[in-house]
Amino acid sequence: MGRHNQMDLTGAKQFLYELESIGWKLDLLRMTAFLDHLGNPQQRFRSAHIAGTNGKGSVAAMLEAILRATGRKTGMYTSPHLIDLRERIRTNGAMIGADDLIELVEKFHGIITEIGCTFFEAMTGLAFYHFAETGIDFAVVEVGLGGRLDATNLLQPSITAITNIGYDHMNYLGSDLPQIAREKGGIIKPGIPVVLGRMPYEAEQVLLEMAERSSSPVFSTRHSVSIENLQMQANESDFTLLTDNGRYADLRLSLAGPHQVGNACTVVLLAEKLDALGVRIDKKDIFTGLQSVEWLGRFSILKHQPLIICDVAHNADGMRMLQWMLDHFYPDRSVHLVMGVVKDKDIAAMMQRLPLKLAKVFAVPLQTQRGLPATALAAVIPRNKVEIYSSLTSGLRQAIEETGTGQLICVTGSHYIVGEALEQINNLTK
């Protein structure tokens, strides 16, 4: 394998991407072997482990911003990425350097191939190793899929969180909420505190039972957190948050929408519990972190003329929240949706959550084998409301051309489509 001697960034990424053909394999045998080979780096740093149907990435980003505000050296592992796979592995908010990634792949490509790691397993192991080697103080790790059998579940965290439970990935995780909750609850560890976000009662009951069985102290935002004086705008929210332990007056959260306020409740509870565990976090760090957190693709306003928003809503719950935000923050504007989705979603359920003032859907394909053809997406949208395009570029260009004042464009449906839009937006709107 001579080509690996002088690997460049393209080669390193190509090696990792080629592992995607293996697909998802939900068991922990390969991951255990890989981490053993790496010297079990996950034991060399403290961490928080975060699962949930929606919101886990936002909760991770908020918690990381708070921990960074304390002056600690942080690691954050999230998925999927938007533009560059290096986004998945961050230290102090910056994605892993090209040289670091090349070095990791050069060092470990042999063992990754030998064990037969999936793409996600390889990324997870490399992230943990990188965090350990760079001497981070604390890592915030987002579950990839489910929890129980996820590659990240060999972590030994100080605290865990489950943000919410809804319908997604039913082909892997089960088709009813208690079943999905059991899979996500697989990250609950004996004696390790767990924080629960707001979720349907039947899902919460399952998790409370699981926590009890493993003697894990459990803290639920439903019972421990309330919000006052909430004022929401399209780019931020201001509110006062009360917990059993304190009052946080006039918080400002830089991520928009009521669901992000809910995520902030989970995060403040996480911060308080970590502080109680000896990971010192001051009130001021919570204020700083929430105000400074950046998490691209979550109702992100990309342009003002024309108004272009992108959002990674990719299941029924995500679309429902996006619908609410478009209707609520821009009640006077009709909406051009530029949309592309992956195959394994409940498309019909997503399509019941289109904005009230929908002018048109520009259906586009995704640049991935998992993408649903634009024609199949268009088939579940009323015919007078949809047009099919052969690429995001052509769909977005046409949307920009047709969007006048009193209208807006929203790019949504998957992480892939938002990532592609972020790459192209400057070229298309010059």
C-alpha positions as CSV (number, residue, x, y, z in Angstrom):
1,M,0.0,0.0,0.0
2,G,2.7,2.4,-1.1
3,R,0.3,5.3,-1.8
4,H,-0.2,5.7,2.0
5,N,3.4,6.7,2.5
6,Q,2.9,10.1,1.2
7,M,-0.8,10.6,2.0
8,D,-2.4,14.0,1.5
9,L,-5.7,15.3,2.9
10,T,-7.7,14.1,-0.1
11,G,-6.2,10.6,0.3
12,A,-6.9,10.5,4.0
13,K,-10.5,11.5,3.4
14,Q,-10.9,9.1,0.5
15,F,-9.7,6.3,2.7
16,L,-12.3,7.1,5.3
17,Y,-15.1,7.7,2.9
18,E,-14.5,4.3,1.2
19,L,-15.4,2.8,4.5
20,E,-19.0,4.1,4.0
21,S,-19.7,1.2,1.6
22,I,-19.7,-1.0,4.7
23,G,-22.8,0.8,6.0
24,W,-24.0,0.8,9.6
25,K,-23.2,-2.3,11.6
26,L,-24.7,-1.9,15.1
27,D,-22.6,-4.0,17.4
28,L,-19.6,-3.1,19.5
29,L,-17.2,-5.9,18.6
30,R,-15.1,-4.0,16.1
31,M,-15.2,-0.8,18.1
32,T,-13.9,-2.7,21.2
33,A,-11.1,-4.2,19.2
34,F,-10.2,-0.8,17.7
35,L,-10.1,1.1,21.0
36,D,-8.1,-1.7,22.6
37,H,-5.5,-1.3,19.8
38,L,-5.5,2.4,20.4
39,G,-4.8,1.9,24.1
40,N,-8.4,2.8,25.1
41,P,-7.9,6.6,24.8
42,Q,-11.5,7.1,25.9
43,Q,-10.4,6.4,29.5
44,R,-7.9,9.3,29.4
45,F,-10.4,12.3,29.5
46,R,-13.6,13.2,31.2
47,S,-16.7,13.4,29.0
48,A,-20.4,14.0,28.6
49,H,-22.3,11.6,26.3
50,I,-25.5,12.9,24.6
51,A,-28.2,10.9,22.8
52,G,-31.7,11.9,21.5
53,T,-33.7,12.0,18.3
54,N,-33.3,15.7,17.7
55,G,-31.3,18.4,19.5
56,K,-28.3,16.2,20.6
57,G,-25.9,18.2,18.4
58,S,-27.2,21.5,19.6
59,V,-27.0,20.4,23.2
60,A,-23.4,19.2,22.6
61,A,-22.5,22.6,21.0
62,M,-24.0,24.6,23.9
63,L,-22.3,22.4,26.5
64,E,-19.0,22.7,24.7
65,A,-19.3,26.5,24.5
66,I,-20.0,26.7,28.2
67,L,-17.0,24.4,29.1
68,R,-14.8,26.4,26.8
69,A,-15.9,29.6,28.6
70,T,-14.5,28.1,31.8
71,G,-11.1,28.1,30.2
72,R,-10.9,24.3,29.8
73,K,-9.4,22.7,26.7
74,T,-12.4,21.0,25.1
75,G,-13.1,18.3,22.6
76,M,-16.3,17.8,20.7
77,Y,-17.4,14.9,18.6
78,T,-20.5,15.3,16.5
79,S,-22.1,13.9,13.3
80,P,-22.9,14.3,10.5
81,H,-20.8,17.1,9.2
82,L,-22.1,19.8,6.8
83,I,-19.1,20.6,4.5
84,D,-16.0,18.9,5.7
85,L,-15.7,15.6,7.7
86,R,-13.0,17.3,9.9
87,E,-15.9,19.3,11.5
88,R,-16.8,16.1,13.4
89,I,-13.7,16.3,15.5
90,R,-13.1,19.6,17.2
91,T,-10.8,20.9,19.9
92,N,-11.6,24.3,21.5
93,G,-14.2,24.8,18.8
94,A,-11.8,24.4,15.9
95,M,-12.0,21.4,13.6
96,I,-9.1,18.9,13.5
97,G,-6.2,20.2,11.5
98,A,-5.5,18.6,8.1
99,D,-2.0,17.4,9.2
100,D,-3.5,15.8,12.3
101,L,-6.1,13.9,10.3
102,I,-3.5,12.7,7.8
103,E,-1.2,11.6,10.5
104,L,-4.0,9.6,12.3
105,V,-5.1,7.9,9.0
106,E,-1.5,7.1,8.1
107,K,-0.9,5.6,11.5
108,F,-4.0,3.5,11.8
109,H,-5.4,2.8,8.3
110,G,-3.9,-0.7,8.5
111,I,-5.7,-1.7,11.7
112,I,-8.9,0.0,10.6
113,T,-8.9,-2.2,7.4
114,E,-7.9,-5.3,9.3
115,I,-10.7,-5.0,11.9
116,G,-13.2,-3.9,9.2
117,C,-14.3,-0.7,10.9
118,T,-17.3,1.2,9.5
119,F,-16.8,4.9,8.6
120,F,-18.4,6.0,11.9
121,E,-16.4,3.6,14.0
122,A,-13.1,4.7,12.4
123,M,-14.0,8.4,13.0
124,T,-15.0,7.7,16.6
125,G,-11.8,5.9,17.4
126,L,-9.7,8.5,15.8
127,A,-11.5,11.3,17.6
128,F,-11.0,9.6,21.0
129,Y,-7.3,9.0,20.3
130,H,-6.9,12.6,19.1
131,F,-8.6,14.0,22.2
132,A,-6.4,11.9,24.5
133,E,-3.2,12.8,22.6
134,T,-3.9,16.5,22.5
135,G,-4.6,16.5,26.3
136,I,-8.1,17.9,26.4
137,D,-9.8,18.4,29.8
138,F,-13.3,17.5,28.8
139,A,-15.0,16.0,25.7
140,V,-18.6,16.4,24.7
141,V,-19.6,13.4,22.6
142,E,-22.8,13.0,20.5
143,V,-24.2,9.6,19.8
144,G,-24.3,8.7,16.1
145,L,-27.3,6.5,15.9
146,G,-29.5,5.2,18.8
147,G,-27.2,4.7,21.8
148,R,-27.1,1.1,23.1
149,L,-25.0,-0.3,20.2
150,D,-23.5,3.0,18.9
151,A,-19.7,3.2,18.5
152,T,-19.5,6.0,21.0
153,N,-21.1,3.9,23.8
154,L,-17.7,2.5,24.9
155,L,-17.1,6.0,26.4
156,Q,-16.9,6.2,30.2
157,P,-18.6,9.5,30.7
158,S,-19.0,11.6,33.8
159,I,-22.6,12.4,32.8
160,T,-25.1,11.4,30.1
161,A,-28.1,13.2,28.6
162,I,-31.0,12.2,26.4
163,T,-32.4,15.3,24.7
164,N,-35.7,13.9,23.5
165,I,-37.3,10.8,21.9
166,G,-39.2,11.0,18.5
167,Y,-39.5,9.0,15.3
168,D,-36.4,8.6,13.2
169,H,-34.3,5.7,11.9
170,M,-37.1,3.3,12.8
171,N,-35.6,0.6,10.6
172,Y,-32.7,0.5,13.1
173,L,-34.3,1.6,16.4
174,G,-37.8,0.2,16.5
175,S,-41.1,1.7,15.5
176,D,-42.7,2.8,18.8
177,L,-41.5,5.4,21.3
178,P,-40.8,3.0,24.2
179,Q,-38.7,0.9,21.9
180,I,-36.7,3.9,20.6
181,A,-36.3,5.1,24.1
182,R,-34.8,1.8,25.2
183,E,-32.2,2.0,22.4
184,K,-31.3,5.6,23.3
185,G,-31.3,4.7,27.0
186,G,-28.6,2.2,26.3
187,I,-26.1,5.0,27.1
188,I,-27.2,5.2,30.7
189,K,-24.3,3.8,32.8
190,P,-24.4,2.3,36.3
191,G,-24.2,5.1,38.9
192,I,-23.6,7.8,36.2
193,P,-26.0,10.8,36.4
194,V,-28.4,11.2,33.5
195,V,-30.2,14.4,32.4
196,L,-33.5,14.0,30.4
197,G,-34.9,16.7,28.1
198,R,-38.6,17.2,27.5
199,M,-40.1,14.2,25.7
200,P,-43.4,12.2,25.5
201,Y,-44.4,10.7,28.8
202,E,-44.3,7.1,27.7
203,A,-40.7,7.5,26.5
204,E,-39.6,9.3,29.7
205,Q,-41.1,6.5,31.8
206,V,-38.9,3.9,30.0
207,L,-35.8,6.0,30.7
208,L,-36.7,6.6,34.3
209,E,-37.0,2.8,34.8
210,M,-33.7,2.2,33.1
211,A,-32.0,4.8,35.2
212,E,-33.4,3.3,38.4
213,R,-32.3,-0.2,37.4
214,S,-28.7,1.0,36.9
215,S,-28.8,3.2,40.1
216,S,-28.2,6.3,38.0
217,P,-29.3,9.6,39.5
218,V,-31.8,11.1,37.1
219,F,-32.6,14.8,36.5
220,S,-35.5,15.7,34.3
221,T,-36.0,19.2,32.8
222,R,-39.8,18.6,32.9
223,H,-39.6,18.6,36.7
224,S,-36.5,20.8,37.4
225,V,-36.5,23.7,35.0
226,S,-38.9,26.4,34.1
227,I,-38.7,29.5,31.8
228,E,-39.9,33.0,32.3
229,N,-40.0,36.2,30.3
230,L,-39.3,34.4,27.0
231,Q,-38.8,36.7,24.0
232,M,-37.9,35.0,20.7
233,Q,-36.5,36.5,17.5
234,A,-35.5,34.8,14.3
235,N,-31.8,34.9,15.3
236,E,-31.8,34.5,19.1
237,S,-33.9,34.1,22.3
238,D,-33.9,35.9,25.6
239,F,-35.3,34.4,28.7
240,T,-34.9,33.8,32.4
241,L,-34.3,30.2,33.4
242,L,-35.1,28.7,36.8
243,T,-33.8,25.4,38.2
244,D,-34.1,23.8,41.6
245,N,-30.7,25.3,42.4
246,G,-30.8,28.8,41.0
247,R,-32.1,31.6,38.8
248,Y,-30.5,32.6,35.5
249,A,-31.9,36.0,34.7
250,D,-31.8,37.5,31.2
251,L,-30.0,34.7,29.4
252,R,-29.4,35.3,25.7
253,L,-29.2,32.2,23.5
254,S,-27.7,32.7,20.0
255,L,-29.6,29.7,18.5
256,A,-33.2,30.5,17.5
257,G,-36.5,28.7,18.2
258,P,-38.5,27.3,21.1
259,H,-36.8,23.9,20.7
260,Q,-33.4,25.5,21.4
261,V,-34.8,27.1,24.5
262,G,-35.7,23.6,25.5
263,N,-32.3,22.3,24.7
264,A,-30.8,25.1,26.8
265,C,-32.8,23.8,29.8
266,T,-31.2,20.4,29.3
267,V,-27.7,22.1,29.0
268,V,-28.1,24.2,32.1
269,L,-29.1,21.1,34.1
270,L,-26.0,19.3,32.6
271,A,-23.8,22.2,33.6
272,E,-25.2,22.3,37.2
273,K,-24.7,18.5,37.6
274,L,-21.2,18.6,36.2
275,D,-20.4,21.4,38.7
276,A,-21.7,19.3,41.5
277,L,-19.4,16.4,40.2
278,G,-16.4,18.7,40.6
279,V,-16.2,20.0,37.0
280,R,-16.3,23.6,38.1
281,I,-18.7,25.7,36.0
282,D,-19.7,29.3,37.1
283,K,-22.9,31.0,36.3
284,K,-21.1,33.5,34.1
285,D,-19.7,30.6,32.0
286,I,-23.3,29.5,31.3
287,F,-24.2,33.0,30.2
288,T,-21.1,33.3,28.0
289,G,-21.5,29.9,26.5
290,L,-25.2,30.2,25.5
291,Q,-24.6,33.7,24.1
292,S,-21.6,32.7,22.0
293,V,-22.6,29.2,20.8
294,E,-22.4,28.7,17.1
295,W,-24.1,25.7,15.4
296,L,-24.5,26.1,11.7
297,G,-27.5,24.9,9.8
298,R,-30.0,25.4,12.7
299,F,-32.3,28.1,11.3
300,S,-29.2,29.8,10.1
301,I,-29.8,33.1,8.2
302,L,-27.3,32.9,5.3
303,K,-28.4,36.0,3.3
304,H,-30.7,38.9,3.8
305,Q,-31.2,39.9,0.1
306,P,-33.0,37.7,-0.8
307,L,-33.6,36.2,2.7
308,I,-32.1,32.7,2.7
309,I,-32.4,30.4,5.7
310,C,-31.0,26.9,6.0
311,D,-32.1,24.3,8.5
312,V,-31.2,20.6,8.8
313,A,-34.7,19.4,9.7
314,H,-34.8,15.8,8.4
315,N,-37.7,14.1,10.3
316,A,-41.2,14.9,11.2
317,D,-40.3,16.6,14.5
318,G,-37.7,18.7,12.8
319,M,-40.0,19.8,10.1
320,R,-42.8,20.6,12.6
321,M,-40.4,23.0,14.4
322,L,-39.2,24.5,11.1
323,Q,-42.8,25.1,10.1
324,W,-43.6,26.8,13.4
325,M,-40.5,29.1,13.1
326,L,-41.2,30.1,9.5
327,D,-44.9,30.8,10.3
328,H,-44.0,32.6,13.6
329,F,-41.0,34.7,12.7
330,Y,-42.0,35.5,9.1
331,P,-45.8,35.5,9.1
332,D,-45.9,37.9,6.2
333,R,-43.6,36.1,3.8
334,S,-44.4,33.3,1.5
335,V,-41.8,30.5,1.4
336,H,-39.8,28.9,-1.3
337,L,-38.5,25.6,0.0
338,V,-35.5,24.1,-1.6
339,M,-35.6,20.6,-0.5
340,G,-33.6,17.3,-0.7
341,V,-34.1,14.3,1.6
342,V,-32.5,10.8,2.2
343,K,-34.3,7.6,1.4
344,D,-35.0,6.1,4.8
345,K,-37.2,8.9,6.1
346,D,-40.9,9.0,6.7
347,I,-41.3,11.5,3.9
348,A,-45.1,11.6,4.1
349,A,-45.0,12.6,7.8
350,M,-42.4,15.3,6.9
351,M,-44.6,16.6,4.1
352,Q,-47.5,17.2,6.5
353,R,-45.3,19.9,8.2
354,L,-44.8,22.3,5.3
355,P,-45.1,26.0,6.1
356,L,-48.6,27.5,5.9
357,K,-47.5,30.2,3.4
358,L,-45.7,27.7,1.1
359,A,-45.3,29.2,-2.4
360,K,-43.4,26.3,-3.9
361,V,-41.1,23.4,-3.3
362,F,-38.0,23.2,-5.4
363,A,-37.3,19.4,-5.2
364,V,-33.6,18.5,-5.7
365,P,-31.5,15.3,-5.5
366,L,-28.7,14.8,-2.9
367,Q,-25.1,14.1,-3.7
368,T,-25.1,10.8,-1.9
369,Q,-26.3,7.3,-2.6
370,R,-28.7,7.6,0.3
371,G,-30.5,10.5,-1.4
372,L,-34.1,10.2,-2.5
373,P,-34.6,11.0,-6.2
374,A,-36.2,14.5,-6.6
375,T,-39.0,12.9,-8.6
376,A,-39.9,10.6,-5.6
377,L,-39.9,13.7,-3.3
378,A,-42.1,15.6,-5.7
379,A,-44.6,12.7,-5.8
380,V,-45.7,13.4,-2.2
381,I,-46.2,17.1,-2.7
382,P,-49.3,18.7,-4.4
383,R,-48.5,19.0,-8.1
384,N,-49.2,22.7,-8.3
385,K,-46.7,23.4,-5.5
386,V,-43.6,21.6,-6.7
387,E,-41.0,21.7,-9.4
388,I,-38.2,19.1,-10.0
389,Y,-34.6,20.1,-10.6
390,S,-31.6,18.0,-11.5
391,S,-29.2,19.5,-8.9
392,L,-29.2,21.8,-5.9
393,T,-27.4,24.4,-8.0
394,S,-30.2,24.7,-10.6
395,G,-33.0,24.5,-8.0
396,L,-31.4,27.1,-5.7
397,R,-30.5,29.4,-8.6
398,Q,-34.1,29.3,-9.9
399,A,-35.4,29.9,-6.3
400,I,-33.2,33.0,-6.0
401,E,-34.4,34.3,-9.3
402,E,-38.1,33.8,-8.4
403,T,-37.9,35.2,-4.8
404,G,-39.1,38.7,-4.5
405,T,-39.6,41.0,-1.5
406,G,-42.2,39.5,0.8
407,Q,-40.8,36.0,0.2
408,L,-38.0,33.9,1.6
409,I,-36.0,30.8,0.6
410,C,-35.5,28.0,3.1
411,V,-33.0,25.2,2.2
412,T,-33.9,22.1,4.2
413,G,-34.6,18.3,4.4
414,S,-31.2,16.9,5.3
415,H,-27.7,17.7,6.5
416,Y,-26.4,16.9,3.0
417,I,-28.5,19.6,1.3
418,V,-27.6,22.3,3.8
419,G,-23.9,21.4,3.5
420,E,-24.1,21.7,-0.2
421,A,-26.0,25.0,0.0
422,L,-23.4,26.4,2.4
423,E,-20.7,25.6,-0.1
424,Q,-22.5,27.2,-3.0
425,I,-24.4,30.1,-1.6
426,N,-21.7,32.7,-2.2
427,N,-21.2,31.8,-5.8
428,L,-25.0,31.8,-6.5
429,T,-25.7,35.1,-4.8
430,K,-22.9,37.3,-6.0
